[in-house]
Amino acid sequence: MPLLVTSAAGVNGDGYGALLAFDRNGKPLGRFSEDGRITDPRGMAIDRESGTLFLNSGPDRVLALDASSTVVRDTGPVVGLNPGGGIFGPDGRYYVGLRSRRTIMAFRSGLDQAGEQILPSGIVPFPRGFAFAGDGRLFLASGIGPNGEGTNTIIAFAPGKLAQPVVLVADPELSPLDLLIAPYGNLVVSSEHPFGAPNAVTSVREYDPSDGRLVRVLLPNGVAEARNPRGLRLDPDGTLYWVARDEVIGFDFAHGRCLGPLVRYPRLNGQAVVIFP
């Protein structure tokens, strides 16, 4: 089962603009797919029901790929999409963060209908990761955008109240870049604070979802560079993957111990990571 990493391109870090594959020992396997529709990819998630990988590609497209790297579904160009992160929701739809509209859109897994915008446009200054809890609550991280504007916080939406956000986390040392929910319900957030600063402190921060209390901070502790970190992924074996510039870092999540770089690759400019199939 290869480790797949999206690498941004161009002005976003001079990366590869490709979906790259690595074996579990960190050996590069090249591009997972050579399909020309994959450009400057960002978020991705696995649809366990169909065994396909959903990928946000370029400024206007969502693709689905099978285990042989073939594109099997394609939204086609969606004007104004500008997709960031992506996850599957409890209703089986694929949810995409829209960076320009500052909101979230949901697509049916068949990618055969137009997406539905589930939050008002501009709900946060710049979306930086989101996840659904087991009780139906939606958590959305608000961070700093490429233009330097934004707010660093995490907001929560109760089921049926998607137009009524509640500020949950107000941590002065947080600048979120991605968010996931641990199996026991806590929020796990990738952070670079101050965002984009040469001396930024990079960390993985864990919060109580009931009151936003900071539970613990996971640090690279000198065994990984953790420059310009982005996406998180928690594997069922308890390894937390944290993708960053030139590397994918691992943590023993239960004990909070940094395992160091599991992948080293110059110009990686990583955005998101999954193990697929």
C-alpha positions in Angstrom: 0.0 0.0 0.0 1.8 3.1 -1.2 1.9 6.4 0.6 0.4 9.1 -1.7 1.3 12.8 -1.3 0.0 15.8 -3.2 2.7 18.2 -4.2 1.7 21.8 -5.0 3.3 23.6 -7.9 4.4 27.0 -9.2 3.9 30.1 -7.0 2.8 27.8 -4.2 6.3 26.5 -3.6 8.0 25.3 -6.8 6.8 21.8 -6.2 5.9 19.1 -8.7 2.3 19.8 -9.3 1.7 16.0 -9.1 0.3 13.1 -7.0 3.5 11.3 -5.9 3.8 7.8 -4.5 6.2 6.4 -2.0 6.6 2.9 -0.5 6.2 2.4 3.2 10.0 2.8 3.6 9.9 6.2 2.0 11.3 5.1 -1.3 10.0 7.3 -4.2 7.9 5.4 -6.7 7.2 8.3 -9.1 3.9 9.8 -10.0 0.9 7.7 -9.0 -0.9 8.8 -12.2 0.2 10.6 -15.4 -3.3 11.8 -16.2 -3.0 15.3 -17.5 -6.1 16.5 -15.5 -4.0 16.2 -12.3 -2.4 19.7 -11.9 -1.4 21.5 -8.7 -3.4 18.9 -6.5 -4.4 19.7 -2.9 -6.8 17.8 -0.7 -7.7 14.1 -1.2 -9.6 11.4 0.6 -10.5 7.7 0.1 -14.1 6.5 -0.4 -13.9 3.2 1.4 -17.2 2.1 -0.1 -16.1 2.2 -3.7 -12.3 1.9 -3.1 -11.6 5.1 -5.0 -9.4 8.1 -4.2 -11.0 11.5 -4.6 -8.5 14.3 -5.5 -8.9 18.1 -5.7 -7.0 19.1 -8.8 -6.1 22.5 -10.1 -8.4 25.5 -9.8 -11.6 23.8 -10.9 -11.8 20.0 -10.8 -12.5 17.0 -8.6 -11.3 13.6 -9.8 -11.8 10.0 -8.6 -9.0 7.4 -9.3 -9.0 3.7 -8.8 -6.2 1.6 -7.3 -4.6 1.2 -10.7 -4.3 5.0 -10.9 -6.9 5.4 -13.6 -9.3 8.4 -13.4 -12.8 6.9 -13.3 -14.8 10.0 -12.4 -14.4 13.7 -13.2 -16.6 16.7 -12.3 -15.3 18.5 -15.3 -14.4 22.2 -14.9 -16.3 23.8 -12.1 -16.1 27.6 -12.4 -14.8 29.3 -9.2 -14.2 26.0 -7.3 -10.6 26.7 -6.2 -10.6 23.6 -4.0 -8.4 23.1 -0.9 -8.9 20.2 1.5 -11.3 17.3 1.1 -13.0 14.7 3.3 -15.9 12.3 3.2 -18.8 13.3 5.4 -21.2 11.0 7.4 -23.7 11.1 4.5 -21.2 9.6 2.1 -20.7 12.8 0.2 -17.3 14.3 -0.6 -16.8 17.7 1.0 -14.4 20.3 -0.4 -13.1 23.5 1.1 -13.5 26.4 -1.3 -10.6 28.8 -0.9 -11.9 31.7 -2.9 -15.5 31.5 -1.6 -14.4 30.8 2.0 -16.9 28.0 2.4 -17.5 24.2 1.9 -19.2 22.4 -1.0 -20.4 18.8 -1.0 -20.5 16.5 -4.0 -22.2 13.1 -4.5 -19.7 10.3 -4.7 -20.7 9.7 -8.3 -19.5 13.2 -9.2 -22.5 13.2 -11.5 -24.3 16.3 -10.1 -23.4 19.9 -9.3 -22.0 20.4 -5.8 -24.0 21.9 -3.0 -22.6 24.7 -0.9 -23.4 23.8 2.7 -22.1 27.0 4.5 -22.6 30.6 3.6 -19.8 32.2 1.5 -17.2 33.9 3.6 -18.1 32.0 6.7 -14.4 32.3 7.7 -11.6 34.5 6.3 -9.7 31.5 5.0 -10.7 27.8 5.5 -7.8 25.6 6.7 -9.3 22.1 7.3 -12.5 20.7 8.6 -14.0 17.5 9.9 -17.3 15.9 11.1 -17.6 14.5 14.7 -19.5 11.4 15.5 -22.3 13.5 16.9 -22.8 15.3 13.7 -21.0 18.5 14.6 -18.8 20.2 12.0 -15.5 21.7 13.0 -13.8 24.3 10.7 -10.4 25.7 11.1 -9.9 29.3 10.1 -6.3 30.4 9.3 -4.2 32.8 7.4 -4.4 33.0 3.7 -1.6 33.5 1.1 -2.2 37.2 1.2 -1.5 37.3 5.0 -5.1 38.0 6.0 -7.3 35.9 8.2 -8.0 34.8 11.8 -6.6 31.8 13.7 -9.3 29.9 15.4 -11.6 26.8 15.1 -15.3 27.2 14.9 -18.0 24.6 15.5 -21.5 24.1 13.9 -24.2 22.0 15.6 -26.2 19.7 13.4 -28.9 21.6 11.6 -27.3 25.0 12.5 -24.8 25.4 9.7 -25.4 29.2 9.6 -24.7 29.6 13.3 -20.9 29.1 14.0 -19.6 29.1 17.6 -16.0 30.0 18.3 -14.5 26.9 20.0 -10.7 27.4 20.1 -8.9 30.7 20.7 -5.3 29.6 21.2 -2.8 32.5 20.7 -0.1 30.0 19.5 -2.3 28.4 16.9 -2.2 29.1 13.2 -4.1 26.1 11.7 -3.4 24.4 8.4 -5.3 21.2 8.6 -7.7 19.5 11.0 -8.8 15.9 11.7 -10.7 14.2 14.5 -8.9 11.4 16.6 -10.8 8.2 17.1 -11.7 9.3 20.7 -13.1 12.6 19.5 -10.3 15.2 20.1 -9.4 17.7 17.4 -5.9 17.3 16.0 -4.6 20.4 14.1 -1.5 21.1 12.0 -0.1 24.5 12.9 2.6 27.0 11.8 2.7 30.1 14.0 3.2 32.8 12.9 2.1 31.5 9.5 4.8 31.9 6.8 7.4 33.4 9.2 11.0 32.2 8.9 11.1 31.6 12.7 7.6 30.0 12.9 6.9 27.4 15.5 5.5 24.3 13.8 3.5 21.8 15.8 0.5 19.4 15.9 -2.0 20.6 18.5 -4.8 18.6 20.2 -7.9 20.2 21.6 -10.9 19.0 23.6 -14.0 19.3 21.3 -16.3 20.1 24.2 -14.6 23.3 25.4 -11.7 24.0 23.0 -9.1 23.3 25.8 -5.6 22.6 24.6 -4.8 19.0 25.6 -1.3 18.5 24.3 1.3 19.7 21.7 3.3 17.4 19.5 6.7 18.8 18.4 9.3 17.6 15.9 11.9 18.0 18.7 14.8 18.4 16.3 14.4 15.0 14.6 12.5 16.6 11.7 12.6 20.0 10.1 8.8 20.4 9.7 9.1 23.4 7.5 5.8 24.7 6.0 3.7 21.9 7.3 0.2 21.2 5.8 -1.9 18.0 5.9 -2.4 15.4 8.6 -3.6 11.7 8.3 -4.0 9.2 11.2 -3.4 5.6 10.1 -5.3 2.8 11.9 -2.0 1.5 13.2 -1.6 4.6 15.3 0.9 6.5 13.1 0.1 10.2 12.5 1.4 11.4 9.1 2.3 15.1 8.8 3.3 16.3 5.4 5.7 19.3 5.1 8.3 20.8 2.8 10.7 18.1 1.6 9.4 15.5 4.0 6.5 13.5 5.5 6.9 13.3 9.2 5.6 10.5 11.4 4.4 10.5 15.1 3.6 7.6 17.4 0.3 9.3 18.1 -0.6 7.5 21.3 2.6 8.5 23.0 3.2 11.8 21.1 6.7 10.8 20.0 8.1 12.1 16.8 9.4 9.3 14.6 11.3 11.7 12.3 10.9 11.9 8.5 9.3 8.8 7.0 9.8 10.3 3.5 12.6 12.7 2.4 12.1 14.2 -1.0 13.5 17.6 -2.2 10.9 20.1 -3.4 8.1 18.0 -2.1 5.9 21.0 -1.1 3.4 18.5 0.4 -0.2 19.3 0.9 -2.1 16.1 1.8 -1.2 12.5 2.4 -3.1 9.2 2.3 -2.3 5.4 2.3 -4.0 3.9 -0.8 -5.5 1.5 -1.5 
